[in-house]
C-alpha cells in the first residue's frame, strides 16, 4: 500500500538497445535543448527574425553552456568528480551547474547575435522562457540518476530512492522529497508567467530576462533548503543558496531600475531594417528585427 503512494525511481539511468547505450540523463538534456530552441525560435520568428540565427545561437550557446555548466560543477564540487582522467568531463554521470551553463552559454549566444547585427537585448528576452523550460525538463535527468533529491518525507508524493543512492546519514530512510518534480512544476509555471507578462506589459528589453533570473533564483533558494546531496556549506546555507540570493538581489534590482527608473532609448525597441527581397520591392513591417546574415 505504501508503494502506491510514492513515486518510484528507475533502477538504472541507462537503457540498452542492442549495441546502443542510451544515457537517460543525456537524453533529457537533448529534449530540454530542443524545447528551448523550439520556444525561442517561435518567439523570434514572430518578432520578425529567422530560424537561421536561432540555430547558430543554439550551436554555440549549447556547446559553451555545457562547458560552463561542467566547469562550475568541477570547481564548486571538486570532491564529487570521478577520480579518472575523464572525470572532469563525465557529464553522462550528472554534475552540471546551471549557473555556469547559463552564464557561458548566454555570453556565446550574445556574441553570435551581435555579430549578426541583431539586438542582443531582444534575443535575451526571446530566449528567457525557453531557458526556464529547458531547466525544468532537464531535471528529469536527476530522477533517472536518483540524485539531487530532498530530505526524507512521508508525503503522498514521496520519492523512493534505492539504498545505493542514499547519502551518508540517510541509509535508514527510503522516501525523500522529489525536488526534481518540484523544480519541473515550478519552472513550467514560470514559463507561463513570463509569457503572460511579456504579452500584457510593455517591457524594456531585456527586462524579461532579468525577471526569469529572479524567478528561478527565488525558487532555487528554497529548493536548496530541501536538498541533502553533498555540497559545500558556509554557515547555515549551501553554496548555491548564497548564489541564489546574490543573483536574485542583483537581477531584481536591475529589473526595477531598468523598467521603472531608467529612461528608454531607441535601442530598447526592435530595429526596423528594410530588406530588399527578390522581385518587386516590398515594405517591411515596422518593428521587425534585422534578419541574420
C-alpha positions, 0 to 999 in steps of 0.5 A, a space after each residue: 500500500 505504501 508503494 502506491 503512494 510514492 513515486 518510484 525511481 528507475 533502477 538504472 539511468 541507462 537503457 540498452 538497445 542492442 549495441 546502443 547505450 542510451 544515457 537517460 540523463 543525456 537524453 533529457 538534456 537533448 529534449 530540454 535543448 530542443 524545447 528551448 530552441 523550439 520556444 525561442 525560435 517561435 518567439 523570434 520568428 514572430 518578432 520578425 527574425 529567422 530560424 537561421 540565427 536561432 540555430 547558430 545561437 543554439 550551436 554555440 550557446 549549447 556547446 559553451 553552456 555545457 562547458 560552463 555548466 561542467 566547469 562550475 560543477 568541477 570547481 564548486 564540487 571538486 570532491 564529487 568528480 570521478 577520480 579518472 582522467 575523464 572525470 572532469 568531463 563525465 557529464 553522462 554521470 550528472 554534475 552540471 551547474 546551471 549557473 555556469 551553463 547559463 552564464 557561458 552559454 548566454 555570453 556565446 549566444 550574445 556574441 553570435 547575435 551581435 555579430 549578426 547585427 541583431 539586438 542582443 537585448 531582444 534575443 535575451 528576452 526571446 530566449 528567457 522562457 525557453 531557458 526556464 523550460 529547458 531547466 525544468 525538463 532537464 531535471 528529469 535527468 536527476 530522477 533517472 540518476 536518483 540524485 539531487 533529491 530532498 530530505 526524507 518525507 512521508 508525503 503522498 508524493 514521496 520519492 523512493 530512492 534505492 539504498 545505493 543512492 542514499 547519502 551518508 546519514 540517510 541509509 535508514 530512510 527510503 522516501 525523500 522529497 522529489 525536488 526534481 518534480 518540484 523544480 519541473 512544476 515550478 519552472 513550467 509555471 514560470 514559463 507561463 508567467 513570463 509569457 503572460 507578462 511579456 504579452 500584457 506589459 510593455 517591457 524594456 528589453 531585456 527586462 524579461 530576462 532579468 525577471 526569469 533570473 529572479 524567478 528561478 533564483 527565488 525558487 532555487 533558494 528554497 529548493 536548496 533548503 530541501 536538498 541533502 546531496 553533498 555540497 559545500 556549506 558556509 554557515 547555515 546555507 549551501 553554496 548555491 543558496 548564497 548564489 541564489 540570493 546574490 543573483 536574485 538581489 542583483 537581477 531584481 534590482 536591475 529589473 526595477 531600475 531598468 523598467 521603472 527608473 531608467 529612461 528608454 532609448 531607441 535601442 530598447 525597441 526592435 530595429 526596423 531594417 528594410 530588406 530588399 527581397 527578390 522581385 518587386 520591392 516590398 515594405 517591411 513591417 515596422 518593428 521587425 528585427 534585422 534578419 541574420 546574415 
